[in-house]
Amino acid sequence: MQAGHFPSHRATLYGRRVLVVEDEVLIAMLIEDGLLEAGAEVVGPASSVEEALGLVERVALDGGLSAAVLDINLDGTAVLPVADRLAALGVPFVFATGYGEGRSRGAHTTAPVLAKPFDPDALIAAVERLAATVGQRPAWSRLPSPVGGAAFGLERSDRDG
């Protein structure tokens, strides 16, 4: 995410609760800042699978989540158990990663991917689209497996992260 640029002209995520799962503190802060500026209530950030699952269960009892932003690799551990739980609850999510096509997304190959580094506007646009699908089957789940998150016009990166 590029520092110093936030989509200040809109609060389109007002009333939406978004889980952030990211193990890099600075990236987590940038994601959180962008989402807060767009009006979202941020849950987390969580930096481990266990922490994220605990947050998911806690908020599931208190109104649930509108969307989630998941880093695929949390200090060497795949975030897939969190993605599985969110999918079971009907919560749409985007994978935020620096890994290329080779990185496993488990059963979630149609989930959109936001390539790091990403522009804050791309993050907000992706989360807006996800949050708009709450209560209905997400549009990206009806599409064939997109290459690099094509459902949102997002690009992939082969960088680690």
N, C-alpha and C positions, 0 to 999 in steps of 0.2 A: 504494500500500500504506500502510496507516495505521501510523504509528510507535508503538512501545511496546507492541504486543500480539502475542505469539507463542503458538502452540498448545503450551504447555509440558506439557500433560497426556498427551502421547502421543509415541511414537517409532515411528510406523507405517511409516516409510520406511527403517527399518534395513536395510542391505544393498543398498539401491537406489542406483544411480549416475545423477545427474540433471545434464544440461547446462543452464547458464544463459547466455543470450545477451541482453545488455541494455547499451545504451550510456550510460545515466544511472547514474553511480557510486553515488549514494545508493540508488536503486531496486535496483540490482544487489546492494548490500550487504544491504538488507532482504530480498530474495528469498533470498539465500544464507543469512542468519541463520535465517530461517523453515525452510528445508529442512534445515539442519544440526540445528536443534532437534528436528525431526521424525525425525532419525536418518539422513538421506540423506548420501551422499558427493557433494559438489558438484564438478562439472567446470566450470572457468571461475571467474568469469564471463568471457565473451568479449564484446568491445565492437565487433567488426567481423565481416563475413562471412568474410574471409580467416582471421582468428583462430579463429572458430568451426569452419570447415571443417578447419583443422589439428588442433584438439582432437578433432573427430569421428573423423578418420582415425587419430589416435594411440590413442584409447581403443578403437576398433574392433578393434585388434590386441591389446588387453589386457582382454578381458572385455566390451567394449561398454557400451552405455548402457541404462538402464531407461526413461528419459523425458527430455523437454527442455521448457524454458520459453523461448519465443522472442519477443522484442520485434519487431514487424513492421518498424519503421523504425529503422535504425541510422545515425544522423547523416545522414539523407537517402538511404540505400541500403536497398533492400528485402532482407529476410532470406530471400527465397524460395529462393536456391541452397542454403541450409542446410536448409530444410524439404524440398526435393527430395532431398537426400542422406540425410537422416534417414528419409524415407519409403522410399527405396530399400533402406535397411538394416533396415527394419521397426521403427524406433524411433518410438513415439508421442510427440506433442508438443502443447502448447497455445500459442496465440498470446496474448501479454500485450500489450495495446495500449490506447491512448486514442482510437484512430481509430474512427469509426462504420462503418456498413454499406458506405460508399463505398470503403474501403481494400481493395485487391486482395490476395487470399490465393492467387493463382495457381491451381494445380491442387488446392489444399488447402481448398476451400470447406466441406468437412465437418469440418475440424479444429475443436476447441473453441476458444472465445475467452474470455479472462479480461479484463474491462474494468478499466482503470486509472481511479481508484485502487481497489485491491481489498483485501479483508480477508485477513490471513494465513491464516485458516482456510479461505477459499475457494481460495487457492493450494494449500494442502496437500491439500485434498479433491480438487482437479483432478489433481494429480500422483499421488495415491494411485490414482485411477481409471485413469490412464494406465499407471502401473507394473504394475497388476494385469492389463493386457492384453498384456504382453510375452510373446511366444511364441504369441500367438493374434491373430487379426484384431481390432483395436480395435472396441469396440461402436459408437463414433461413426462409424466408416467404413462401417457397415452401415445407417446412418440417412440419410434424405433430408437435404439441406443444412439444418442448423438455423439458425434466426434468432437471431443473437447468442450462439451456443454453447448452445442450449437443451438439448443432450445432457447438460450438466452443470448446468443451471439457472443459468447465468451470464448476466450482463447486459452490454449494450454501453454504450459512452459515446461521445459525439461530441467529447470533449476530445482535444487533440493529445497525443502522448506515446509 
